[in-house]
Structures are given as structure tokens and as C-alpha cells.
Amino acid sequence: MRIKLTSVMVDDQEKALRFYTDVLGFRKKHDLPVGEFRWITVTSPEGPDDLELALEPNANPAGRTFQQAMFTQGIPLAAFQVDDLPAEFARLSARGVAFTKAPTPAGPVTLAVFADTCGNLIQLYQRV
Amino acid sequence: MLLRNEGFRRLCRARERLQQVDECAPTIEELARELRISPFHFIRQFEMVFGVTPHQYRIQARLDRARQLLAAGQLSVTDVCMEVGFSSLGSFSSLFARRFGESPSAFRRRVHASDLTPGCLSLMGAPRDRSFREA
């Protein structure tokens, strides 16, 4: 059993695809029509090409309520590892990304949190 | 941009207020005043965090609510239009079609022509007295 796919719920798939590729720097792997929505996945240029992140439409009202509550409480719904957190913080800030937590030591990691413009807070962490 | 706790909480509150569709729904200027920042900075910060301007967010929230009401099937398209705070049926239909790819009446017809499956979006908007067995 292996973990090959995970997902984040997004309020707008097209906007999410732009943010996760143009701003974060991930690469689009799949973009297929599925009914009124799309099956969109991205991969990291630094990671295995078959480890995918799906950008799932958050059309279910119950899902939207959950997503909004987690956001308001400041809880990230995904975490990505980076090699140089201060550099990522500077790079993404320069691209207009809003952070809710600047790089902060937290035990074995240093972490930061930003808004993905699609309804989620995302955590970045670097192993110390 | 680094948002401090209070600034972040205020933006979240503003987002909730933008989901209001009643007559007390605040203007963008009123929200900015509540946040104690200029309308320019409010719009800029909101867009950086939520990916759309406050005005766009309010329109989207109203259209999403309209979609739920149409799926429930108890109100006409005109009633739904008024219920979610649009005063013009023409602009409501046009904005709805742009966001969802079909007109409100076409969406209403399509949802009610299809069978409801437990757990699906259309069921969530279905009348409360409709049981899973009936669906």
C-alpha cells in the first residue's frame, strides 16, 4: 500500500491551477473534464513525477462550511516540505502571496503558513 | 504580505459579512471602515487572501446560494433572484450562466429531471421532507 495521491479542496479550479502552477511552481500533470468539473492534478518539479496533488472542486456546501471554518480557525489543510524556508517565504511574498505566519521555529521544523487564494491555508516546513 | 492575527481575523469576518444577502448587507466602504483600513487596502488584502475582490466574492456567494435554492426546487427563478439579493433578473441570469455554464432555468430543469443519489450535491439542496428512500 502506497500513498500516491492527495488533494486539496479549491473554490475555483481554474484559479487554483493558475496559483499552484504560476505562483507556487508546481507542474500540471492531468487536466480532464469530469462532468461539470475537471480532474486536475499537479506534481512538484522537485519531487517524484507520480506523486500527485489533486485540485478538487469544493462544490458541496458541507465541504465549503468545513473549509471556511478551518480557514477562519487558522488551521492549514495541507503541508509542503521545502529546503530553504526563508528563501521560499521571500520568493512567494514577492509574488503577492499573503502569509499568516512568517517562518517560525517549531521543534524539529521551521514552519510558515500562507493563503492559497482558493479557500485554504497551506503550511510550508523545513526540517531543522 | 504578512497578515497579523487581528488583520487576518478581520478579513475572515469581512468574508462572512459578504455572504449576507439581506438588506443589512454592508457596502465595501462600510466593511473597510469596520476593518479600519482604506477601501483600497481592503480590496487589495482581500484579493491576496481569497483570490477575488470583495465585490466578486459577494456575487459568487449569492450565485452559489441561488444554485442551492434552485436545486431545492421550491422557488421560481424570479423568486431565487430576489431571495439572493439581485434586483435584475437579466443580470442574475447572465452572471449565473457565466459562473455555472447554463442559465438558472436550464439548471433547475436539469436537476429536477435527474434522479437524486444519496450524498450528491443535488440531494443536499433537496427539500428537507424528502427521504433517502424517496430519493
Boltz contact constraints between the chains, C-beta under 6 A:
constraints:
  - contact:
      token1: [A, 15]
      token2: [B, 51]
      max_distance: 6.0
  - contact:
      token1: [A, 59]
      token2: [B, 121]
      max_distance: 6.0
  - contact:
      token1: [A, 60]
      token2: [B, 121]
      max_distance: 6.0
  - contact:
      token1: [A, 61]
      token2: [B, 124]
      max_distance: 6.0
  - contact:
      token1: [A, 72]
      token2: [B, 12]
      max_distance: 6.0
  - contact:
      token1: [A, 96]
      token2: [B, 48]
      max_distance: 6.0
  - contact:
      token1: [A, 98]
      token2: [B, 1]
      max_distance: 6.0
  - contact:
      token1: [A, 98]
      token2: [B, 3]
      max_distance: 6.0
  - contact:
      token1: [A, 98]
      token2: [B, 48]
      max_distance: 6.0
  - contact:
      token1: [A, 98]
      token2: [B, 49]
      max_distance: 6.0
  - contact:
      token1: [A, 99]
      token2: [B, 2]
      max_distance: 6.0
  - contact:
      token1: [A, 100]
      token2: [B, 3]
      max_distance: 6.0
  - contact:
      token1: [A, 100]
      token2: [B, 8]
      max_distance: 6.0
  - contact:
      token1: [A, 102]
      token2: [B, 2]
      max_distance: 6.0
  - contact:
      token1: [A, 115]
      token2: [B, 49]
      max_distance: 6.0
  - contact:
      token1: [A, 117]
      token2: [B, 51]
      max_distance: 6.0
